[in-house]
Amino acid sequence: MNALVTGATGFIGRHAVPALRARGLTVVATALEPDPSPFPWLSGADYRPYDLARAEEGEDLYARFGRPDLLLHLAWEGLPRYRERFHFEANLPRHYAFIRNLVTHGLTDVTVAGTCLEYGMREGCLAEELPAAPDNAYALAKDTLRKFLAELRREHPFSLKWARLFYLYGPGQSPRSLLAQLDRALEAQADAFDMSPGDQLRDYLPVEEAAARLARIACQRAVEGVINCCSGQPVSVRDLVLQHLARRGRTLALNLGRYPYPDFEPLRFWGSTARYDTLPPP
């Protein structure tokens, strides 16, 4: 089998490409960057750069990318600017047109990375049966893409798996992410680390584990629709920071409450793994 992976040079892509290859798949990888040499995890993959914003009308993308057996669609531009309109004004039509082109030319198996923010401002354990209630432009665009693809299936049947990602950390994470900032504070030998109150409950996975779960979701058809990609275990932001310090064998005073709570997410929420747990054995 061969898989097409979009966003292959990104945070998740750098782990998803090896995860699919470890399952014995041939990987065609794509992203904006013209040169794959700065991305060692693409070694062994067939890299074909592509810019969704420059798509040519009428082009057969299914043929262009080697007639893949499945798509793992990780690409999405402009994060973490969650509230900006370009998510639904620019990203949404581009990404829908890209996947629609592949499907109408022959692709039969699609897995897309969604987001836990599609659940909106709900608190507690979030199960896939809950209706989406997006509260920012990014989540609205993602949820609308899911609905567009569900409607597309009426005319062009294909397997659709929508993997809602929760919070990830690990190699390649954004420099603006919490643990990346913590690492810089340690390297700078800072006296303290400024952060939010830290009592928010979140659902975290190491990105390597999330990539392995995405590969498992993509490589099966028994379970379709929305599937949470998460740990199922709530952890406070403060405890996440303390655990990271312990792994590094370091201590650092925490300046709790220096920053306010984020306004685009609820205070305490985590995911249910009930649907993921029904997937066929790895």
C-alpha positions in Angstrom: 0.0 0.0 0.0 1.1 3.6 -0.6 0.0 6.6 1.5 0.0 10.3 0.7 0.9 12.5 3.7 0.3 16.2 3.5 2.0 18.6 5.9 4.9 16.1 5.9 7.5 18.7 7.0 5.5 19.8 10.0 5.4 18.9 13.7 3.2 15.9 13.3 4.3 15.0 9.8 7.9 14.4 10.9 6.6 11.6 13.1 3.7 10.4 11.0 5.9 9.6 7.9 8.1 7.2 9.9 5.1 5.7 11.6 3.5 4.8 8.3 6.7 3.5 6.9 7.1 1.3 10.0 3.8 -0.3 9.1 5.3 -1.2 5.7 3.6 1.5 3.6 5.2 3.3 0.8 4.9 7.1 1.6 4.5 9.9 -0.9 5.0 13.0 1.2 4.1 16.6 0.3 4.4 20.1 1.8 5.3 23.6 0.6 9.1 23.4 0.9 10.8 22.8 -2.4 13.8 20.9 -1.0 13.4 17.9 1.4 17.0 17.8 2.4 16.5 19.7 5.7 14.0 17.1 6.8 15.8 13.8 7.5 12.6 12.0 8.3 11.6 12.2 4.7 14.5 9.9 3.7 12.9 6.9 2.1 9.7 8.8 1.2 8.9 10.0 -2.2 8.7 13.8 -1.7 6.7 15.9 -4.1 6.3 19.6 -3.1 2.9 21.1 -3.6 1.2 24.5 -2.8 -2.5 24.3 -2.3 -2.8 28.0 -3.0 -1.4 27.4 -6.5 -3.6 24.5 -7.4 -4.4 24.3 -11.2 -8.0 23.9 -12.2 -8.6 20.5 -13.8 -5.3 18.9 -12.7 -5.6 15.2 -11.7 -4.0 15.3 -8.2 -4.7 11.6 -7.7 -2.4 10.8 -10.6 0.1 13.5 -9.6 0.7 11.8 -6.3 1.0 8.3 -7.6 -2.6 7.1 -7.1 -2.3 6.6 -3.3 -4.3 4.0 -1.5 -4.9 6.4 1.4 -4.5 10.0 2.4 -3.4 11.3 5.8 -4.1 15.0 5.6 -2.1 16.9 8.2 -1.6 20.2 6.3 -3.1 23.4 7.7 -1.7 26.9 7.6 -1.6 29.7 10.0 -1.6 28.1 13.5 -1.7 29.1 16.3 -3.7 32.1 15.2 -7.0 30.4 16.0 -9.4 33.4 15.7 -8.4 34.8 12.3 -10.8 34.6 9.4 -8.4 33.2 6.9 -9.1 29.8 8.3 -12.5 29.7 6.7 -12.0 32.3 4.0 -8.8 30.8 2.5 -7.8 27.5 4.2 -11.2 25.9 4.1 -11.9 26.2 0.3 -8.3 25.2 -0.6 -8.3 22.1 1.6 -11.7 21.0 0.5 -10.9 21.5 -3.2 -7.6 19.5 -2.7 -9.3 16.5 -1.1 -12.3 16.7 -3.5 -9.9 16.5 -6.4 -8.2 13.4 -5.1 -11.5 11.7 -4.3 -13.2 12.5 -7.6 -10.2 11.1 -9.5 -10.1 7.8 -7.6 -9.0 8.1 -3.9 -11.1 5.9 -1.7 -9.6 6.3 1.8 -9.2 9.6 3.6 -8.0 10.4 7.1 -7.9 14.1 8.2 -6.5 15.7 11.3 -9.2 17.6 13.1 -9.0 19.4 16.5 -10.4 19.0 20.0 -11.4 22.7 19.7 -14.3 21.5 17.5 -16.1 20.6 20.7 -16.2 24.2 21.7 -16.2 25.5 25.2 -17.5 22.3 26.9 -15.8 21.0 30.0 -15.2 17.4 31.2 -14.6 14.3 29.2 -15.4 14.9 25.5 -16.8 11.9 23.5 -17.2 11.8 19.8 -21.0 11.6 20.1 -21.2 15.2 21.3 -22.3 17.6 18.6 -19.6 20.0 17.4 -19.8 23.6 18.8 -16.7 25.4 17.4 -16.0 28.7 19.1 -13.2 30.1 17.0 -12.4 30.5 13.3 -9.9 27.6 13.2 -12.3 25.1 14.8 -15.2 26.3 12.6 -13.2 25.8 9.4 -12.1 22.3 10.5 -15.6 21.3 11.5 -17.0 22.7 8.2 -14.4 20.8 6.2 -15.6 17.6 8.0 -19.2 18.4 7.0 -18.3 19.2 3.4 -16.4 15.9 3.1 -19.3 14.0 4.6 -21.6 15.5 2.0 -19.1 14.7 -0.8 -19.4 11.0 0.2 -23.0 11.0 -1.0 -21.8 11.4 -4.6 -18.3 9.8 -4.3 -18.3 7.1 -1.6 -15.0 6.9 0.3 -13.8 5.9 3.7 -13.6 9.1 5.9 -11.9 9.1 9.3 -11.7 12.4 11.2 -9.0 12.2 13.9 -9.6 14.9 16.5 -6.2 15.8 18.0 -5.9 17.0 21.5 -2.6 18.4 22.9 0.8 17.2 21.7 4.4 17.8 22.8 7.8 16.5 21.7 10.5 16.9 19.1 9.7 19.6 16.5 7.1 21.4 18.6 6.5 25.1 18.0 9.0 27.4 19.7 5.9 29.2 21.1 4.5 26.0 22.8 4.6 25.7 26.6 7.4 23.1 27.0 9.5 24.7 24.3 9.4 27.9 26.2 10.2 26.0 29.4 13.3 24.5 27.8 14.5 27.9 26.7 14.1 29.2 30.2 16.2 26.3 31.5 18.9 26.9 28.9 19.0 30.6 29.8 19.3 29.6 33.5 16.3 31.7 34.3 15.3 32.3 38.0 11.6 31.5 37.3 9.2 30.5 34.6 6.2 32.7 33.9 3.0 30.8 33.1 -0.7 30.8 33.6 -2.3 29.7 36.9 -1.6 26.1 35.7 -4.8 24.5 37.1 -6.3 23.9 33.7 -6.9 20.3 32.9 -5.8 19.1 29.4 -5.2 15.9 27.5 -1.6 15.4 26.4 0.1 12.9 24.2 3.8 12.7 23.1 3.8 13.5 19.4 5.4 10.1 18.6 2.4 8.3 20.2 -0.1 10.6 18.5 1.6 9.8 15.1 1.5 6.1 15.8 -2.2 6.4 16.6 -2.9 8.5 13.5 -1.2 5.8 11.4 -3.3 3.1 13.1 -6.5 5.1 12.4 -5.5 5.7 8.8 -4.6 2.1 8.0 -8.0 0.6 8.9 -11.6 1.0 7.7 -13.6 -0.8 10.4 -14.1 2.4 12.4 -15.0 5.6 10.5 -16.2 9.1 11.4 -14.8 11.1 14.3 -12.2 9.4 16.4 -10.4 11.2 19.2 -6.7 11.0 19.2 -5.8 11.5 22.8 -4.6 9.9 26.0 -8.0 9.9 27.8 -6.3 11.2 31.0 -6.7 14.7 32.3 -3.4 16.4 33.5 -3.0 19.9 34.9 -0.8 22.3 33.0 1.2 22.8 36.2 1.8 19.0 36.5 2.8 18.8 32.9 5.5 21.4 33.6 6.6 19.6 36.8 6.8 16.3 35.0 8.9 17.8 32.2 11.3 19.3 34.8 11.6 15.9 36.5 12.4 14.2 33.2 15.2 16.7 32.6 16.4 16.4 36.2 15.9 20.2 36.8 14.0 22.5 39.1 12.7 25.9 38.4 10.4 28.3 40.4 7.1 28.6 38.7 5.6 32.1 38.5 2.0 30.9 38.4 -0.7 33.3 37.2 1.7 35.6 35.3 -0.4 35.0 32.2 -4.2 34.8 32.0 -6.1 31.7 30.9 -6.4 31.3 27.1 -9.8 32.6 25.9 -10.2 30.1 23.1 -10.5 26.9 25.2 -12.4 25.7 28.3 -10.7 25.5 31.6 -10.9 21.7 32.1 -11.4 19.2 29.4 -10.0 15.9 28.0 -10.9 13.3 25.5 -12.6 9.9 25.6 -10.7 7.0 24.0 -13.7 4.8 23.7 -14.0 4.8 19.9 -10.2 4.5 19.4 -10.2 1.5 21.7 -12.6 -0.3 19.3 -10.1 -0.1 16.4 -8.8 -3.4 15.0 -5.5 -4.6 16.7 -2.4 -2.7 15.5 
